[in-house]
Amino acid sequence: MIGHQLGGRYEVIERIGGGGMALVYKAQDILLNRNVAIKVLRQQFVHDEEFIRRFRREAQSAASLSHPNVVSIYDVGQEDEIHYIVMEYIEGQNLNEIIKERAPLQVEEAVRIACQIADALDHAHHNQIIHRDIKPHNILIGRNGRVKVTDFGIARAVTSTTITQTGSVVGSVHYFSPEHAKGVVTGEKSDLYSLGIVLYQMLTGQLPFLGESPISVALKHLQEDFEEPRLLNPLIPQSVENIILKSMRKDPNERYQSALEMQTDLETCLFPDRLQEPKAMFDDEFDIDQTRVIPAIKPEQYAAVNTDTSRIDPEPADHNAKPNKRAKKRATFWVTLTLIVLIALAGVVFYVEKVLVVPNVPVPNVISLDEDAARKLLTDSGLEVDEVIAEYKVGVEPGIVFKQSKPEGSLVKKGSLIDLTIGAEKPQEQMVDVTGENYEDAVQKLLALNIKNDNQIKKEESFSDAVVGTVISQSIAPGAEFDPDTAEIILTVSKGPELILMPDLINKSRSEAVKLIEDNNLKLAEIKEESSFQVEKGKVTQQWPVDAGSSIAPGTEITIYVSTGYSPETIEYTFAFLIAPSEEGKNSKVRVVYTDARGENQEWGTQTINKAQTFSVPLVLAPNRDGYVTVYRDGELVETYKVGYFDAKNGNVEIPEIKSNAVPEEGGGGDEGPGTPAKEPEKNADKGNGNGNGNGNGNSNGNGNKNNSEKNDNKGNNGENGNNKNDDQGDGQGDEDPSDNEDGDE
């Protein structure tokens, strides 16, 4: 069996025990990934149909029990000739091993174990299941101290056979109740008798009845008294001994009336006020059913009777003589005695014929009747109902008989027992807890509950803080019963926390940013300050760790940076330059782009001019950020000017002038004049409406001179070279003589 896989899911690992009826193996449930215990019927019983029928029926009944002190039955199956029961695997020892190792046990421990066994029996009895084989071998003690009663219902199958059919009955005879030993129907009180023997053995380390053979032990249960526990172990309190004495009474009526009553007594027996209670006393009246030993008649007694008879002296053969009076009395006595014996024998014969010769009666048909009506009909027919088995069958209402153990019309002895099988509610599965499981794993767990197809399992998604794909709720609560054929199970699966869009906090004021964070269910982690050239003082420069428009979970912490304005070493400088149209008097479109500490390639603007005009561009400069001004005229790049931080700071920035091809020079520091176009394209006239006093090579006062392309003239404030010519700007009209080179006053 080791390594064999039963039912396609139970892989046998090792053998862990066995008895006269079955072997027990540890196995791995591959489907649910857990250890289980598997009890396999021994091969010598696999062809006994009656045995197998009761074995399976009782095992299935035990599977209906659900109690912390009962070993759970998971499955009952058959594979070829292997009949097996799958049950809960308990890590620990059985009580028999514990008793062998360290009996007698401490009183408190023994009482605690017995109390849990009684609790399990109470649950079983309420479900109409009698154990019939309570013994230390069937009591498991887990590593956590939890007591587990196993083999419910199995003993019922065993006792339906003879003692010679299985050794397990022989092994259990020490725990038989008297009624069990008689072979009569056993009930709840039989289990309590066996529990009393288990408690006796735990506290004394001995069995109450021992013998050379199972029969002798069984007779002692019927006839003899056991040695009182306190004589073997004086440490046993009187209150505990009273429980043993009461539970082991030979008359079931003198025992506890229920397992609950015995459990209650066990729970209170160690209370201080009960430890020294009086010894329990019982009335031992004469029992007419009690087996008694009748002494045999000894040979000398028999001879004495014959001697008395022979002492009658025979008279002489005188036929005319009358017998004496004494002889007549003696003859009368023996005749009378003979008649009495004959009458007694006749009575015995009549009794045997009347009582022991049982007439046959036909079995009536009780199919389709409810249980009560079937019982009444069988009782009226002289029969009795033995067991009523509730079993689900399609089309049969609960409580209606659909099978009887003896067919209709068959002849059976009057008083025979008939088993009935009645309809039961459709078997329900118990829902397992799959919350916290991965969805795929949860589905596999549910399919293991005999759910027919996975279409019955529905998936819904919901926002949750749980890991994505994890089951956060189920429509049928754990532990609830459900019909695996029709039930619809809805599993709600986490799709993660509900996300929100991160708002844009840049360029918002401090208060506006904080409000936006709170309104969007986010948390403000910290406010930091930093200088900024792009963002004005008091407004947000950046948000961290999430940019605007990104998806974010509620409650995320956000840090904002607020501008403190320009850094202290920053300077603001206005860069001015003069620009003329491409042709004097005609429109030109001038576009200015600048770069400074605030950013690159910023648009200053666009203007249309038809005469020379001064443009002013405000710049923000820093030690590591110079300024640049780029000028476009009519879409063409004219010039890019660098404005250095230190030049601006020290006043050394050169002010440029951008002229047209036909515009005469003007004094750099003078006022703008209307200007007149040059008459010849080779020459540039000096023009000016005011004094052209500048900081150039000299002052050009009066009329300026027009020079040809080979001549260089000095300019005022901003002296510049023209197109291969330098013109002086003065305060009057320039001469038009191309041959003269006139300088202004210097």
Secondary structure, DSSP 8 states (H G I E B T S, - for coil): -TT-EETTTEEEEEEEEE-SSEEEEEEEETTTTEEEEEEEE-GGGTT-HHHHHHHHHHHHHHTT---TTB--EEEEEEETTEEEEEEE---EEEHHHHHHHH-S--HHHHHHHHHHHHHHHHHHHHTT-------GGGEEEETTS-EEE--TTHHHHHTTS-GGG-HHHHHHGGG--HHHHHT----HHHHHHHHHHHHHHHHHSS-S---SSHHHHHHHHHH-----HHHH-TTS-HHHHHHHHHHT-SSGGGS-SSHHHHHHHHHHTTSGGGTT-----------TTS--------HHHHHHHHHHHHTS----S-TTS---HHHHHHHHHHHHHHHHHHHHHHHHHHHIIIIIS--EEE----TTSBHHHHHHHHHHTT-EEEEEEEE--TT--TTBEEEESS-TT-EEETT-EEEEEEE-----EE----TTSBHHHHHHHHHTTT-S-GGGEEEEEE--SS-TTBEEEESS-TT-EE-TTT--EEEEEE--S--EE----TT-BHHHHHHHHHHTT-EEEEEEEE--SSS-TTBEEEEES--TT-EE-TT-EEEEEEE--S-TT-EEEEEEEEE--SSTTS-EEEEEEEEETTEEEEEEEEEEESS-EEEEEEEEEBTTB-EEEEEEETTEEEEEEEE-HHHHHHT-----EE--TT--EE-TTS--------SSTT-B-EE-SS-B--SSSS-B-S----B-TT-B---STT----SS-B----SS-----TT-------
